Amino acid sequence: MSILTQYFNTRHNTAPFSQIKIEDYFPAFQEGITQAKAEIDAIVDNPETPTFENTILTLEYSGDILDRISSIFFNLNSAETNDEMQKIAQEVSPLLSDFGNDITLNAALFSKVKAVYDQKESLNLTPEQTTLLDKKYKSFSRNGANLAEDKKEQLREIDKELSKLSLQFGENVLAETNAFELHLTSESDLAGLPEGTIEAARSLAKSQEKEGWIFTLDHPSYIPFLTYADNRELRKKMAIAFGAKAFQGNEFDNQENVLKIAKLRFERANLLGYKTHAHFVLEERMAESPEKVFTFLNDLLAKAKPAAQKEFAELTAFAKELDGIEELEKWDGSYYSEKLKQQLFNLDDEKLKPYFQLEKVLNGAFIVAEKLYGLTFTEVFDIDKYHEEVTTYEVTDAENKLVSIFYADFFPRKGKRNGAWMTSFKSQYVKDDVNERPHISNVCNFTKPTETKPSLLTFNEVTTLFHEFGHGLHGMLANTTYPSLSGTSVFWDFVELPSQIMENWCYEPEALALFANHYETGEIIPIEYVQKIKESASFQEGLATLRQLSFGLLDMAWHGQDPTNITDLKAFETEQFADTKLYPEVKENAMSTAFSHIFQGGYSSGYYSYKWAEVLDADAFEYFQEKGIFNTEVASKFKENVLSKGGTEHPMLLYKRFRGQEPKPEALLKRAGLL
């Protein structure tokens, strides 16, 4: 028996990372699948009449060992991968896809689930039980259970192919990110760059035993380079490399993968009786239909576009006046925006960074959670971790009861994908009267401490930390009966509410006073900086909104129509960006080939949900502002109705219970300065 398929005899049943060997995974997956199949067979072979208990509940708790192995393996494949892990991922994904289909296409099992579903009106179920029954029934009906046998086979093949393609897509993006580096040896090329960025580039070069400085496409290196480097040619080189990821006609090219994924998703939706992939996806979202999403995005576009065009004209005039730039290019945007922002607000990241030491910001997030929800975070050293840079915490409530285990993993490294995310190693649920508490993780890519400085965050990184921590709280405070409805298992256009609302505290003087201390002097961040942070929050909000909308519209273009006739990815994209385009076209670049959110993550037909959730979060935070940002009454309403409820009821019901009304977009438009 593999260590991965046994009960973990560890503190709080946490994953024993240091004892797991790479060669343990594949046999553990095989064993987990065998075990889960036996549990399914037991439901099917049960001679008794199907009931909620013997069918729906037994199904809900089946395969828990397999789920645990999967969460450990795939979390590490994102945060701490290598060639062997990626090879196992390629081998195991089709097996898991097959197994998933073995369940959803199992006619005998479906007939039992359907028998319970057909009598749901007379079963006297709680709201949570009703949701579980609906969800279980739909997991079959939406995945082909009502199809004829030959169509079921077709569906299986599509799913297997899709799971391999999305893995390949992600591996190509990672390989292309790792393949590029800008190696500089002349000090004059560093003009404009912050000291911390230069120092990080120097230590990267040292680690490769090279002279000079090395810059990469990882965000902590790439973003400061584009924002501060005075050398326009080098900014251009970096920007083109970044935008050309997996669009270079080499072995890591994703153009074919994107076209195949879009076409297979469309084919799958048609097979299941839906017009497009977006129709299929949005049936299980707050937005409900592609028409509603297009209306939502286009309404916002109408309000944001005039502001964006005005801001772009100002930026263009500013660059011309400052440096005689005739035409603003994509590699000029961040650079001149930063310069203009400094001129208008006399505020830049370099001024702010000394006040945002990573450890203090994290502690600030902990204090905010304590004030709002009565949580205490205590670092512990006897919980196993998958990398030495990870820190582990026990989270307890006011009665000192365990709420969650929290893992924090904050620095870039070779085996870790770009970006920031929250995930879980174990869900919360209640079984046999025991409330099993969750194991939650936040993974980010912030600048590492150097020989002379701790890790100092840009303000943007501060909001990223709070954002992911908000997702974390959604997982940690989960308090539902069933694992599949727990924590962040909610409609995708609702999942960003708990994360985005947390960002609001980063702009409040009362909250900043808790953690924004100068790392050398301990001095609290000056109030004029705080006012400038607030004032500058809506700086170029038109441009930022236009950019988000362009991504949402591109996503809907791939998934909200028939993609079978698309042959030229670049031409298709150019057409989709026509309404939101401000900068000249860069022929070497494409967006879709590295658009991991929609081709590797779970955001296909869902990218709009960032903006959708902003409407929710602005409306929700307005309630906090009315009553006080640390008002425990509002906080406890938010905790009870949103954070702890997971996906047990329709999100609009939960939201209205918290807020007393449906969300209105005015709060967002006001906050963004677009009214």
Salt bridges, closest charged atoms under 4 A:
GLU60 OE1 - LYS136 NZ 2.75
GLU80 OE1 - ARG413 NE 2.58
GLU91 OE2 - LYS87 NZ 3.29
ASP98 OD2 - LYS160 NZ 3.38
ASP102 OD2 - LYS37 NZ 3.66
ASP102 OD1 - ARG156 NH2 2.89
ASP118 OD2 - LYS114 NZ 3.11
ASP134 OD1 - LYS120 NZ 2.81
GLU149 OE2 - LYS152 NZ 3.49
GLU153 OE2 - ARG156 NE 3.56
ASP159 OD1 - ARG268 NE 2.66
GLU181 OE2 - LYS210 NZ 3.04
GLU195 OE2 - LYS453 NZ 2.94
GLU283 OE1 - ARG142 NH1 2.65
GLU284 OE2 - LYS138 NZ 2.92
GLU288 OE1 - LYS292 NZ 2.86
GLU291 OE2 - HIS279 NE2 3.51
GLU314 OE2 - LYS310 NZ 3.58
GLU326 OE1 - LYS320 NZ 3.54
ASP332 OD2 - ARG232 NH2 2.66
ASP332 OD1 - ARG235 NH2 2.84
GLU350 OE2 - LYS353 NZ 3.55
ASP382 OD1 - ARG11 NE 3.29
GLU389 OE1 - HIS387 ND1 3.99
GLU389 OE1 - ARG413 NH1 3.10
GLU389 OE2 - LYS448 NZ 3.19
GLU394 OE2 - ARG11 NH2 2.36
GLU394 OE2 - HIS12 NE2 2.79
GLU399 OE1 - LYS401 NZ 3.53
ASP409 OD2 - ARG413 NH2 2.72
ASP409 OD1 - LYS416 NZ 3.05
GLU436 OE1 - LYS426 NZ 2.90
GLU451 OE2 - LYS206 NZ 3.97
GLU496 OE1 - HIS467 NE2 3.03
GLU496 OE1 - HIS471 NE2 3.20
GLU503 OE2 - HIS467 ND1 2.66
GLU508 OE2 - LYS534 NZ 3.13
ASP555 OD1 - HIS559 ND1 2.90
GLU585 OE2 - LYS570 NZ 2.73
GLU588 OE2 - LYS587 NZ 3.72
GLU614 OE1 - LYS611 NZ 3.02
ASP617 OD1 - ARG671 NH1 2.84
ASP619 OD2 - ARG659 NE 3.32
GLU622 OE1 - ARG659 NH2 3.87
GLU622 OE2 - LYS670 NZ 3.26
GLU649 OE1 - ARG657 NH2 2.85
GLU662 OE2 - LYS656 NZ 3.69
